[in-house]
Amino acid sequence: VTALLSCVLCAGASAKYEPIAEELAAVGMFRGTANGYELDRAPTRAEAAIMLTRLYGAEDEANAEYAAGKIAHPFADVSAYASPYVAWLYTNGVVKGVTETAFDSQRACGLANYTAFLLRALGYQDGADFQYADALSFPEEHGMKTSDIAGEPFTRDNLVLMTCRGLGAKLKGEEGPFGKILSVKLLSEGRLDGEKAAALQRYVDASLSGEDEIPSYALPREQSTMTRWKAVVSGRSISYVCREPDAEETCDALPNYRVT
């Protein structure tokens, strides 16, 4: 095994929820771009739609049904790549356009917008169960906190956090424990691998604890307690990426644990 050392200064230094992004990525719910996760920028409405479809565990279904002509959408401004996702969500009543023929797919998706998407995913209907103007207060009554980030710019980092919280919120009509989307809709139906989702479940549980911040658990894939470093395995090589590099770090030595 060849050990490679790299130290990466993340452009989104303010990003707090990269470990959750990694667990969402591990189960196929979240993906980065050629520039990484880009947690420091605002998500687009198209990206939010893609994320929601993956939250349902319906990515393959959406692509197959769209290719077969079973689902469609009326929007002229949605790319070919995003169309299966938007069509699936539109068909299932989860997203709407800004007009009858425009989705405004490249517009930044705000917190209220994404929270309304999540509420619809949980079975709630705006106009019946909640008003769009209450999209930030209504979810707090049902186990999905929004107040701590309501005054911040809504970034992909916060989208990751809200997705985690959405996975733990109650489905409409449920009086039992939280975590219904993850435990019932995804794991029990075989839409997610239970072993891969175990670490994600820890973050979902933590998001319901009432704490101001989700604990920074060490990722289970890392055997070391040094959470400052992340081991990235690619083929037969391992790179060690520094999560929080010091300003004057030279990165000329491996972290203090053994490569095995």
N, C-alpha and C positions, 0 to 999 in steps of 0.2 A: 504494500500500500504506500502510495506517495502522499506525503502530507504537504499541503500548500497553505501558506498563510496570506490572508488578505484582510485589510482593514478598510471598512467602507463607512464613509461619512454620509449618513442618510440626508437627502435633501429635505425630507420632511422631519426635521428635528423635533417638532412639536407632537409628532405621532405617538400616542400612548398605547394603542391597542394592536400593535403588530403581532404579538403572540396569538391573539384571537384570530387575526387575519390568517395566520399560518394554519391554525386548526380548521378554520372554514375552508381554506384552500385544500387541506388534506382530505376533506370529505366532498370536494368538488363544488362548494357553494361560492367560492370567491377565487378570482384569478387576477393576476397582475397584468401589466402591459410590457412592452419591450423596455420600459423604464422602471420596472419593478412594480410594487403595489401602489405607488403614488398616493399614499395615504394623506398627504398634505394638501391635495387639491379637491375641489368640489366634484361630486359625481354628476353625471348627466342623467337625464330621465331615461335614456336608453340603457345606461349601465344599471340603473336602479331596477329596471324591468328585467334585465338579464339575471340580476342577483335574486330577485323575487322568484323567478321561475326555478332557479336552482334551489332556493329555500324549500319549495314545494317538492323537490326531488323529481321534477318533471322535465328536465332538459332534453333527455332522449325522446320522451313522448312528444314534446313540442316540435322538435326537429322532424320527427317521423310524420306527425300529423300534418305539419305545414307542407312537407314535400309531397304528401299524398293528396293535398288539396282539401283536407278535412277542416282546416281552420284558416282564417284570414283576418285581416284588419283593413279599415278604410283609409289609413293614413298615408299621405304621399311623401312624408318627410322621414320615414324610417328606413334605415339601411337594410340591405339584403341580409347582412349578418344578424341584425337585431330583430328582423321581421318574425321569425318563428316564435321568439320569446314574447314579443308584444302581441302577436296574434293569439297565442295560448292564453295570456293574461286577459286580453280583451274578450275573448270568447267565454272565459270563466268569470267575467265581471269584476276583475281585480283592478284593472287600470282603465282610464278613460282618456280621451283626447282633450286638447284645449279648445278644439272646434270639431266639427264632424269629420273633417278631412286632415287635420293636423294634430300630431302627437307632441310636437315641439321637442323632438328627441334629443337635441344637443343643448337644450337649456339646462342650466344647473338645477339639480333636484334639491330642494330645501328640506329641512327637518319635518315641517308640517306635511309636506307632500309625501315624503317617504313613510312617515308614521301613518298617514291615511292609507297608503298601500299596504302596510303591515296589518292595520286594523281590518281591512277587507280580507286579507289572507287568513285572519283569525275568525272570519265569518260575520263581522260587523258590517253594516251598510250605512254609508253616509246618507243623510237625509231621513233615515229611519232610526238607527241606533245612536248616531252621533251626527253633529253638523261639522262641516269642514273647519269652521271657525273654532271648534272645540277639539281639533285633532291633537293638540298638545296636552290638554287637561283631561280629556276622556280616558286615554290609555293609562294614566296614573291610577285611576280607580280600578283598573283591571290588571295590575301587576307589571306595567311597562313604563318605567321612569323616563321622563323627558326633561324635567325642570333643570337638571344639572348642566345640560348642554344647550338649552334653549337660547341663551344669549351669545353663543359662539357661532362663527361661520361653520356651516355644515359641510364637512369634508368626508372623503372616503374613510378616514379613520373613524369618524362618528357614525358613518353608515355601517361599518363593521360592528361597532358597539350596539347600535340599535337592532341590527339583525340578531345579535346574540340575545338581546333582551326579548325580541319578538319570538325567538325559539322557546323562551321560557314562559311567555304570557299565556293566559287562559284563552282557550277557544270559546267562542260565544256559547253560552248555556252550560258551560262546565263549572261545577262547583268543587271539583276535586283538586288535587295538587297541580302546581304549575308544571311547565315543561311539556305541554301536550303535543306541540308540533314535533318536537324532537323525539319524544318517547313513543308517541302513538302514531302520528301521521308518517314519520320517516323510518324509525327503527323497526317498529312492529310490522310495518308493511313491507319491510325489506328494501326500502329505497336508499338506506345508508348502511354501511358496514359498521356494526356495533363496536368493534375493536378500534376502528379509526375514529369513531365519534366519542370515545370515552373521555379523551382530553377536552374536547369541546363541551361535553356535559358538565365538566368542572367549572368552566367559565359561565355556562348558562346558569348553573346553580348559584355561583357567586354573584351573578348579576341580579339575583332576586333577594340578596341578603340585606338590602337596605343600606349597604355601605356606599360612601361617596365614590369610591374608586374600586374597580375590580382588582383583586389581588394579583400581583405579578408572579404567578406560579412559574416554576421552571418547567419547560416543555418536557414531557415524559420521554421524548426521543433522546434527550440529553442525560446521560448518566451522571455527569458532573454536576456539582452544586454551584458551579461558577456560571450563573445565569448571564454574566456579562458577555460570554462567548457562545456562539452558535456553530455547531458542526454541520456543514453542508456536504452531503455525500453525492458525488456525481461519478457514475461508473466505478472506476477503481481508485479514485482520488478523494481526498477530504480537504475542504477549505474551512478555515476557522474565521468566522466573520465577527468582528467586534460590534456589539449592540450599541454601546455608549463609549466611543473612543474619546480619550482625553485630547485636549486641543494640541498638545505637543507630543502625542504618542508616536513613536517611531515604528512600532509594529515589527520589530526585528527579532522577536522571540515568540515561541509558541506559548499558549496559556499553560498554567501549571497543572495540567493533567496529562496522563499518558495516552498516546494514540494506540488503540488496540485493533 
